[in-house]
Amino acid sequence: MTEQAANLLRSWLLRQLSMPSAEWLTEQLEIIQGDPSDRNLHILLGMIPRRLGKDDLDLNAVDLAEADAVRSGWDPNEWSVDVAARVLALLGLASDGVSFARCFSDLCGSADIVEAIALYSGLPLYPSPELLEPQAAEGVRTNMRAEFEAVAHRNPFPREQFDENRWNHMVLKALFIGSTLAPIQGLDERANPELARILCDYAHERWAAGRMVTPELWRCVGPFAEGEALLDLERVLTTGEEVERRAAALAVTSNPSKDARALQGHLHVFQSAISSGALTWNSLTHKL
């Protein structure tokens, strides 16, 4: 998989770069392959943005489908040229998982935020992902939203490697720093009762402080809501703004319990839109 991913990245970059830039990148990759010293790697990673620029990586639907075929969940749709080139350089070092994990941790420890974004963006592609989990966890502890989202958004790594505790705190951290939940891969499949409890506690704290609760929160609460959580949803359905009520309606609809069905009377305004597929979490998220 690593070699196939590297081949894709190389083909995309060589297609987009000018001839001098493409020749420079090819030459530098050969140098790092022949002598993968820390010095050579740091020089290359530092020079890439200056030599290649930071334009968006120009990908089409076929490219994105090929990416997902090579590595399920790999979504480079929002990558830039410098991110792709830096990840490509790292993939050239990916023969030994233990050594790579050590190198990756060292690089992240000294990286600025732009470098960290590139390093974390490649998480789906690196070898021995279980060895990278501790460093990825550091990436979602940051208060820097862009760095956090490089790990958490459009990335299959957290879904596959984080345990429940780490996963739950990543979702909560997204809310703390004003990030969104929709781009988190596996958001629905990894939802769990403990996360629902944590998010309801968070909602109560926000309400007590007179602050808004993002409607996305209820997506992870709905399937497991019972008791007080259902009362929270009822409160949103009856007193919330329109977008909040729509979110609460979706959340209640996802809960098959008898107690949740007792709230159906509050859903009649939204029932048709939910049944027809006009109201979904994706359509709701676009309005936030």
N, C-alpha and C positions, 0 to 999 in steps of 0.2 A: 504493500500500500504506500509506504513512504516513497519508493522510487517512482511509482505511478503519479503520486501527487506532485513530486518534484518535476516530472516531465510536463505535467499540465502547467504548472506555474512558469516553467521556462518558456513553454510555447506561447503563453499569454503575454509574457513580458517581451519576448523577441518580436512578436507581432506588433506590439504597440510602440516600442522604443525606437528612437532614431538609430541609424546605422552606427554612429560613433558610440552612443550609449550602450547599444547591444553588444558591440565588440568589447567595450570596457567590462561589462558585466561578465561576459563569457571568459575573458582573461582572468578576472578576479576569482571566479568560481574555480577555475583550474588551479590557481595559486593556492587557494584554501584547501582544495582536495589534496594537493601535493604536500602542503605543510600546514596542517590544521592547528597551529599554535594559537595560544590565547592572544598574542600580539597581532597576528594576521587577522584573526576573527574580529577583534575590537576595531582595527583599522577599517576593515571592510564594512562592518555594520555602521560605523560612524560616517563613512564616505558615501554610502548609498543614497541618502536623501539629496546630497549636494550634486552628485553626478547623474542621478536618474530623475530627480524631482519627486513631487508628491501628488501628482495627478491621480484622479480616480482610476482604478483598474477597469479597463473597458471590456466588460463581459456581456455576452448575450445569453439567451435562454439555453442554447445548446451547451455553452461553456458551463453554466450552472448545473445543468443536468449531468454533464460529465463529472463535475466535481462531486456531486452526490453519489454517482455510481462508483467512483473511486473510493469515497469515504462517506458512508451514510451520515447525513447531518452536516456535512461540511458546507458552509454557506459563505463564500467569499464575495458576496454581492456588494458589500460596502468596503471592501479592501481598497487601499491605494497602491500605487506602484512601489513605493518604498516599503510598505508592509509586505507585499508579495516577495520582493527581492530579499528582504531580511529573513523571512521564513525559508525561502529557497536556500539561502546560505546555510542556515541551521540544519536543514534536512541533509545537507552534504556531510554533516558530522554524525549522523544518526545510526551508526553501525552498532554501537555498544550502549545499551540502555542505561547502565549504571553511570558510565562516564558522561553520557549526554545529560542525565539528570543533574549531575554535579555541575556541569558547565552551564546548564540552563538556570540553575539556582544562583550561580555566581553572576551571570549576566543580569538577571532580574534585580539582584541586590545592588548593582551599580547603575542601573538604567534610569534615565530620565523618563518622564511620562510618555513621550512619543515613542521611545524605544520599548518601554514596557508594553504599550499597546500592540506593537508589532510582535513581540515575543509571545504574549498571551494569545494573540490571534491564531497562532500556529498550533495551539494545544491539541486540536483534533488529529494532527498529522504526525506528531512526534512518537518515537518508540517508547515502550514500557510506560504507558500512561499512569499506571498505579504508582510509579516512583515520582511522578510530577505532581501528584495530588497535594502534598504539603505546600509547594510553592504556589500552585493555583489557588489554594485557600488564602494565601497571603494577598493574592490579587483581588479577592472579593472582600477583604477586610478594609481596603483603602476607602477614604472618603472622596477620592478623585473619581468622578463619575465616569469619565471616558476610559480610565484604566479598569474600573470595575466592570464596565459593559464589555470590554474586550474578552473577559472571562465568561460573564454571565449571559450575554446576548448572542443569539444565532450561533451557538457553540454547543455541540453535543457532549463536551467533556464533563461539565458539572452533572448532567443527567446520568451519565454512566459511571462517574468516579466518586462523587460526593456521597457520604453516608447521610442518613436522614437528618441528623443534627446539623451537619454542615449545610445541607440543602436548605433546611428551614431558615437558618440564619442568613443565607444568601438572599432568599426571597424577602425577608424582613429588612435586610440592609438596603435592598433596592428601594423600598418605600422610604426609608430614612433619608436617603440621599437624593430623592426625587427622580429616581429612574423609573422606567416602566416595566411591567411584568410580561406583556405579550411576547416580546422577542426571546424570552427564556424557553429554550427547548425542553420539552417534557413537563411543562408547568402543570398540566392536568394529570398526567400519569403518575407524577411524583407527589401530588397533593396527598396530605395525610391528616389524621385527626389532631395530632400535636401541632401541626402548622396552623390548622384552623383555630385552635385555642389561642396560640400566640398572636395571630392576626386580630382576633376579637379583642384581646387584651390591649393591643396597639390601638385599635379603633376607639376603645373606651378612653384611653389616655388622650387621644386627639380630641374627642368630644369634650372631655373634661376641661381641656385647655381652649375650647372654643374654636378648634381648627377643623378643616375639612378632612374627610377620609376619602382617599382615591377610590373611585368605584371599582377599579380592578381588584381590589382586595377581596371582594366577595366571591370572586371566581374560585379561590382556593378554600373558601369557607363553605360554600353551598353544599357540596356532596356530603359533608360530615356534620352539618349544623344540627344541633339538638339543644333542647332546653334554652339557656340564655342566648345562645347564638341565633336561634330562631326568633327570639324576641328582638335581637338586634336587626335581623333582616326585616321583621315586621315594622320596626321603627323607621327603617330606610324607605320601605314601601309606602308608608303613610305620611312621612314628613320630609323625605329627601327631595333634592332637585330632580328634574326629569331624567338626567343621565344616571343619577344614583339609583333611581327607582327602576330604570331599565336593567341596571346591573343586578340589583336585588332580585328582580323577576327571573333573570337567567339563573341566578344562584339557587333560588327556590326550586326552579324547574329541574335542576340537576340532582335534587334530593328526593329519593323515592319513598321516604318514610311517611307514615300516617300523619304525624304532627306537621310535616312540611305541607302535605296536601291540604291541611286545614287553612293554609294561607292562600289557597287558590283564589279565594274571593277578591284578593288584592291584585290579581294578575290579569283580570279580564281585559284591561286596556291593552296589554301587551301580548296576550295569548295568540292572536292571529299572526302577529309579526314573528313571534318565536316559532310557531308551527310552520310558517311558510319559509323560514330561513332568512327572512329580512332582518331579523334581530339576532345577532350572534355576538360572541365575545370579540371576534375580529371586526365586525362592523361597528361595535361600540367603541373599541379602542381607537379607531380612526377619528372619533369625535372628541377624544380627550385632549 
